[in-house]
Amino acid sequence: MEIAEMLRLTVERDASDLHLAVGRPPVLRIDGKLVNVEGMAALTAAEARRLIYSVLNDLQKQKFEETKELDFSLSISNVSRFRVNAHFQRGSVAAAFRTIPATIRGFEELHLPVKVCERLARRPNGLVLCTGPTGMGKSTTLAAMVDLINRERECHIITIEDPIEYLHAHKKALVEQREINEDTFSFGNALKHVLRQDPDVIMVGEMRDQETIAAALTAAETGHLVFSTLHTVDTVQTVDRVIDVFPPHQQGQIRIQLAGVIEGILCQKLLPSVMGRGRELALEIVVANDAVRSLIREGKTHQLPTQIEAGGAMGMQTMDRAIAELYKRGRISREIALLNAHKIEDCQRYMTRGAGGPELAAGSARGGSGAAGGLRRAY
């Protein structure tokens, strides 16, 4: 089986990823679980190298051999787009292919909180962060927000990605998408020059380092709407990560800067569905208000969960409440709920209360009562 056939099978099986590694058959990740491709033998070093090198051009091959790591995007005609990471392990070549759906789905189809997402996407400026572990749908959520802006506003959108994932056609907006190593050398380098490119909206694929975070905060502070991601699991960790990346003598100023520009934080987690197929979205939601900004400014991030609980009328909710709501709606098992809870006691307390909760509970966007497999297909 050639690589194009494997990727076609990946899409047909609704798998999120395809893994190639020596000593095992090609592996699909379906609903978060790894499954061998049936009927295929374990890959040899020569076979893995041949398959992976077949999708690299000469420049990519040279860079891969120099750096031992390579991120790039790949399009297979009539199949899908893929985000690819090629790497070495035990001296042999390996790769991970992440499926990128051809179409950008809306908030309802993704079971996102529609009102909150629309409110954040329509902000004239500020910083919106989407966080969570790898593979939790952060890029999909940001693509939906960028697409809303693209459909509604006559503005200039610039995305900086590694690599480019969702392709945005020009609609009302002018959209430029810049890929690391292809169109610019780094996130920091791109952000250093982006303000001279007359953007209204900037999407940064990931805030990886101090330089990138500082530039994103400055762009938000100077009147631009900035979207980005972090690999953090909740709001407290997100705020602390942004601040702690700076040396101690700068952290007070960064707290003030972050408090002034933050508009919202969405922390995502996809959990196995009780139906046995698909995954359900649990979402911690923060919409910045005076109280949230004050806690960030004063360095009292440990008090943020209490303020999130108090902000239910604005659509805010903690991750533990989101997980409990999924359990009460019969979407996930009790075991999965408690396994993923941040504070088991809090989650158990929410689980024993009456069903229902705010309209913006995890996975309960308008029209979000469909089949349990919906999020798997969407993300």
N, C-alpha and C positions, 0 to 999 in steps of 0.2 A: 504494500500500500504506500503510495507516494504522499507527500506532505499535504497536497491539495485535497486528496481524498480523506485524509485524517481530519483536516479542518472542516470539511463538509460534514463528516460524521459528528464532529463536535457540535456543530450547529443543529444538526438533525436530532441529536440526543438532548438538546437543551442544556448542554454542559457549559459551565462558565470558563473552564480552562482545559487546555491540553498540555500534558507534561511529557517530555522526551528525556530519558535518562538511561544510561548504559546499565544492563543487568535486569531490566524489567520491560515488559511490553509498554507501548504508549498508554498513558493513564489519563482518564477524563475526571474532572471534578464536577459531579452532578449533585445538586442540592447540598453542597458543602462536603460531600463524601468522595473519596478517591476510588475509581473503578477502572480495572484493566480493560483495554479494548479487546473484545473477544476474538479468538482465532489468530492472534498475533503473537509471535515468539518474542522473547526478551531481546532487546536491541544490543547489538555488538558495538564496540567503540567506532568501528569503521562505518557501520550503518547509521549511527546517530550523527556522526560528523557529516556524512553525505546528505542526509535529510536536512539538517540545519543549514549547512552551507549552500544548499540549493535555493534558499530564499534570500541569500545575501548578495549584494553587488560587490564589485571589486573593492570599492572604498570601504564598505562595511566590513569586508573580510580583513582588510589591512588594519582597521581600527580595532576590531575584535581581537586579533592576534597580538596587538600591542598592549591593549588594556585588560584583556581577559574578561571583559564585561561589555555588553552592548544592549541598549534599549532602542527599539525602532517600531514603526507601525507597518502593517502588511495588509494589503487588500487582495482578496481572492474573488475574481469575477463571479457574479451570481451566487456568492456564498455569504461573505461578511467581511468586516474589517477586524483586525486583531492587533492588540498591543503585545509586543514580544520582548522577552528578555532572554538573551543568549549568554551562557556563562560556562565556566569550566568547573568540573568537580572530579576529584581523584585523577586529574590529568586528562580526562575525556570531556567532550563537548556535551552540554545539556541545554535545554530551553523550556520556557514556559510561555504558552500562547493564551492570552486573555481575549475572549470574544467581546467585540464591541457591536451592539445592534446597529443595523443600517439606519433605522429611524430613531428620532429623538422623541421619547414619550412624554406626555404631559403629566402634571402633578397627580391628577386623579388616577390615571392608569398605574402610576408608581406607588399609589396609596400614601402619598405625602400629604401633609396638612396644607390644603389648598390656600386658605386665607393667609396663613403665615408666610408661605412661600411667595405668594403674589405680592404681599406687603413688602417683603425683603427685596424682591427683584425690582420693585418699582421705586425703591429709595433713590434719591438723586445722587447721593454720595455715601461714603462710609465703608465699613469692612464687614463682610459676611463670611463666616467660616463653616465649612462642612467637615466634620471629623469622624474618625472611627478607624478600626483596624483595616488592613488590606483586604480588598474583596467585599467590602460592605456597601458598595454602590455610591460612593462619594462623587465620582466623576459623572455618573448618570444623573444625580440630583443637580449638580452644577450645570450640566448640559441643558436640563429642563429649564433652569432659571435663565440661562443665556438665551435660549430659544424664545422664551416669553418676551424678553427685551428686544430681541431681533424682530419679532412680529409686531411689537407695539410702538417702538421708538425710532425716530430718525436720528440715530447717533452712531458713534464710531466705537466698535468693540474690538479689543485686541486680546487674544488669548496667547499665553506662553505655556507650552506643554512639553512633556518628555515621556513618550512621544505624543503627537497629535492623536486624539482618540476619536470623538464624535466630530464629523464634518458639518460645519454650519454654512449653509448657502446664504448669499446676500438676500435679505428680505427688505424690511424697512430700514434696517441698519446696514452699515458697511462693516463687514467682519473680516479681520485679518487674523490668521492663525500662524503662530511662529513655533517651530519645533527646535528643541535643544539639539545642537550639533549639526542640524541642517540649515537653520536660519539664524541661529545665534549660538554663542558658546556656552552660556549658562543662564539660569534664572536671574542671578544678580546682574550680569552684564545686560540682559534684555531690559530689566527694570530700571537700570541706570539711564537708559536712553528713551524709555517708553513715553515719558512726559513730553518729549519733543515731537512725538508722533501724533499729537492732538487726539488722545483717546477720551472717551466719556466713561467707558466701562472697561475694566481690566480683569481678566481671569488668569490667575497664577496656578498652574497645575499642582504645585506643592510648595509650602514654605519650609525649606529644608535647613536653612542656616541663618545666622545672624544677619548677613548682608541682605538676603532675600526678605526676611521679616521686616527689617528696618526700611527697606525700599517700599514694601507693600503698605506699611503704616504711613509713610510719608505721602504716597500716592492717594491714600484715603483721606489724609489730612488736608490735601490740597484740592479737594473738591471732586474726586473721582469715586466711582462705585467699584470696589475691589472685591472679588471672590477668590477664595483659596481653600486649601485643605491642609489638615494636619493628621498625623497618625496618633491621635489621642482618644481616650475612651469616654471621657465625660467633660463637662464644662470646667470643673475645677482644674483638671489636668491640662486642658487646653489653655486656659489663662496662664497658669503657672509655666507651661512650656514656652509660651511667647515671651514671658518676662525673664525666665531663668536662662535663656540663651545669651542674654547680655551680661556683661560684667557687673558686679555689685554696685559700682558707682553710677551706673547708667539706669539701674532698674527703677528707681523712683520716677525718672522722667518717662520711661517706657510705660509705666502704669498709667500715668496721666495721659499719655498719647493714646494708648489702647482704650482707655475709658472714654476718651473723647470721640473715637471713630467707630467703635464696635456697634453694629446694628443688630446682629443676631448670630447665634451659634446653633447648628444642628449636629447632634452626635448620633451616628447611625450604627445599628447592629442588626444583622440578619440572622434569624433563629429558625431552626428546623420546624416545619409545620407538623402539627399533630396528625395531619392526613397522610403523612409518610412521603409526600412529594411536595416540593416547593419550599420556600422560606418566607418568613413573616418579618416585616420591618418594625423594629422597636426604635423609637426616636426620642432622644432628650431634646427639648426645645427651649431656647432662651431668646427672648426678644428684649433688647436693651431698653431699660427705663432708667429713671433717675436713681433708683435704689441699687440696681445692678451696676451702674456706672460708678456709684459711690463706693461700693464694696471693692471693685477692681482698683479704683484710685487709691483707696486706703490700705490695700494689701490684705483684705479680709476675705480671701477667696474661699476659705472653709465655710463661710456663711452663705455662699451662693445657693446651695441646695434648698435652704430654708426660703430664700427669696424666690426661687423658681416655683416652689410649692405655693407661695402666696400669689404668684402671677398667673394663676389658672385662667382668669378672665381675659388675659391677653394671649392665651393659647400656650402658655408655658407648661412644661411638665418635666419631671425627672425621669431618668432611665428606669428606675425601679417601678415608678407608677406606670410607665409605658409597657413594661414587661408584664406587670400585673393585669393591665387592661387586656393584653393579648390572651392571657390565661383565662380571664373571666369571659371572654368572647369565644372561648373554645378553639382558639387558633394554635396554641402551643400547650405542651404538657406541663404539669406541675414540676416535674423533674427538670425540664429545660429552663423553666422560669427561675427556679431557685439556683440552678447551676450558673446562670448568667446574671443574677442580681448583684448589684454593687454592695448593698447592705441587705442581707437576708431578712433581718427583722423588719425593716421597712417594707420590703416586697411582700412578705407574708401578711403584714397588716393591711396593705392595699388589696391583696388577693381575697381577704375575708370580708371586705366591704361589699355593698351592693353593686351589681353590674352597672355599667354605664360609664359616666365620667365625661370629661369635656369633649366637645366635637372634634378637637384636634388630637385625640388620643392616638397612639401609634397604630398605623395601618388602618385608620378609620376616616380617611379623607372622604369627601363627598363621593358617593358611588363606590366606596371601598369595601363593600361587603361581598365581593365576588369570590370565586374559587380560591382555595388556598394556594394554588400554583401560580397565581397571577404575578406575585413579586418575583418568583424565580425567573419567569419569562422576561419580566421587565428589567431586572437587574442582571 
